[in-house]
Amino acid sequence: MNERRTPQARLRGVARELAKFGTVGAFGFLVNVAVFNLCSQAFGLAPIRSGVIATSAAICTNYLGNRYWTYRHRDKSGRRREAGLFLLFSCVGMVIENGVLALSHYGFGFTSPLADNIAKNVIGLGIGSLFRFWSYRTWVFRLPEAGGPPPPGGRPRRPGGRGRTRAVSR
């Protein structure tokens, strides 16, 4: 008889995934804030230009962390597809993040370094991160296809499912 994963087991799995994603994101956040402030304060670049440079640096570090830690058990067969989608969804997140900064800085006139940091690195990054978490787990780092070999340390996949795993009792 086949047993399906309980809702509690699924919730624990998503919680672990979210914790890893958050850890990688925290490191990316540090990169993002440091590069943003370096560009805008030390080099005097415009806020949006600084934001794009900072987010680009964070995207690179986040891809490595997510691919090789958070989602290391996910499908690795289509790296070009994965990298392309990661870049696409990261750029959408970048637009969200820097759109909030642009609205705050140019639309509302909040132009202090503190206001720019809050707009970009708190509000914009928060909204962008929610979008990225959903899009990465849904489209980029997919579970292996049903019927393929199980992931290392994983269980066999349910045929016809979206690649989710199930316990098999003998």
C-alpha positions in Angstrom: 0.0 0.0 0.0 1.3 3.4 -0.9 1.4 6.2 1.7 1.3 9.9 0.7 3.2 12.5 2.6 1.1 14.1 5.3 0.3 17.8 5.3 2.6 18.2 8.3 5.5 16.5 6.4 4.9 18.8 3.4 4.8 21.8 5.7 8.1 20.8 7.4 9.7 20.4 3.9 8.6 23.8 2.8 9.7 25.3 6.1 13.2 23.8 5.6 13.3 25.0 2.1 12.2 28.5 3.2 14.9 28.5 5.9 17.6 27.7 3.4 16.2 30.2 0.9 16.2 32.8 3.7 19.8 32.0 4.7 21.0 32.4 1.1 18.9 35.5 0.8 20.4 36.9 4.0 23.8 36.6 2.5 22.5 38.1 -0.8 21.0 40.9 1.3 24.4 41.7 2.8 25.9 41.8 -0.6 23.1 43.9 -1.9 23.2 46.5 0.9 27.0 46.7 0.9 27.3 47.2 -2.9 24.3 49.6 -3.0 25.8 51.9 -0.3 29.3 51.6 -1.8 28.0 52.7 -5.2 25.6 55.4 -4.0 27.6 56.8 -1.1 31.2 56.2 -1.9 31.1 56.5 -5.7 28.2 58.9 -5.9 26.2 56.9 -8.5 22.5 57.6 -9.0 20.2 55.5 -6.7 18.7 53.4 -9.5 22.0 52.7 -11.1 23.5 51.7 -7.7 20.4 49.5 -7.1 20.8 47.7 -10.4 24.5 47.1 -9.8 23.9 45.9 -6.2 21.0 43.6 -7.2 23.1 42.1 -10.0 25.9 41.2 -7.6 23.4 39.7 -5.2 21.7 37.7 -8.0 25.1 36.1 -8.8 25.7 35.0 -5.2 22.1 33.9 -4.7 22.2 31.7 -7.8 25.2 29.8 -6.5 23.7 29.5 -3.0 20.3 28.3 -4.2 21.6 25.9 -6.9 24.2 24.2 -4.7 22.5 24.3 -1.3 18.8 25.3 -1.1 17.7 23.4 -4.3 20.6 20.9 -4.7 18.2 18.0 -4.7 16.2 19.5 -7.5 16.5 18.6 -11.2 19.9 19.5 -12.7 19.3 18.2 -16.2 18.5 21.6 -17.8 21.1 24.0 -16.5 20.7 26.5 -19.4 17.0 26.5 -18.9 17.4 26.9 -15.2 20.0 29.7 -15.5 17.8 31.5 -18.0 14.7 31.3 -15.9 16.7 32.3 -12.8 17.9 35.3 -14.6 14.5 36.2 -15.9 12.7 35.9 -12.5 15.6 37.6 -10.8 15.3 40.6 -13.2 11.6 40.8 -12.5 12.5 40.9 -8.8 15.1 43.6 -9.6 12.4 45.7 -11.3 10.1 45.3 -8.3 12.9 46.2 -5.9 14.2 49.2 -7.8 10.7 50.2 -8.8 9.9 50.8 -5.2 13.2 52.8 -4.8 12.3 54.9 -7.9 8.8 55.5 -6.6 10.1 56.6 -3.2 13.1 58.6 -4.5 11.7 60.3 -7.5 7.9 60.0 -7.0 7.6 60.8 -3.3 10.8 62.8 -3.0 12.3 60.8 -0.1 15.9 61.3 -1.1 18.0 60.6 2.0 20.3 57.6 2.1 18.1 56.2 4.9 15.0 56.5 2.8 16.7 55.0 -0.2 17.9 52.0 1.9 14.4 51.5 3.4 12.7 51.7 0.1 15.1 49.4 -1.8 16.5 47.1 0.8 13.5 46.6 3.1 10.2 47.2 1.2 11.3 46.5 -2.4 13.6 43.6 -1.5 10.9 42.1 0.8 8.3 42.2 -2.0 10.8 41.0 -4.6 11.9 38.1 -2.3 8.4 36.8 -2.0 8.1 36.8 -5.8 11.5 35.1 -6.2 10.8 32.4 -3.7 7.6 31.5 -5.4 9.0 31.6 -8.9 12.3 29.8 -8.2 10.6 26.9 -6.4 7.8 26.7 -9.1 9.7 27.3 -12.3 13.4 27.3 -11.9 14.5 24.6 -9.4 11.9 22.0 -10.3 11.6 18.6 -8.7 12.9 15.9 -11.0 10.3 14.5 -13.5 8.3 11.5 -12.4 9.8 8.2 -13.4 13.4 9.4 -13.3 16.0 8.3 -10.8 15.3 9.5 -7.3 17.3 12.3 -5.9 20.2 11.4 -3.7 18.8 10.2 -0.4 15.3 10.7 -1.8 12.4 8.4 -2.3 10.8 7.2 -5.5 8.6 9.7 -7.3 4.9 9.2 -7.8 4.1 8.5 -11.5 1.9 11.1 -13.1 2.5 13.6 -10.4 4.4 16.9 -10.5 7.5 15.2 -9.4 6.6 15.0 -5.7 7.8 12.1 -3.7 5.9 9.4 -1.9 6.8 6.7 0.7 6.6 3.2 -0.5 5.9 0.4 1.9 6.7 -3.2 1.1 
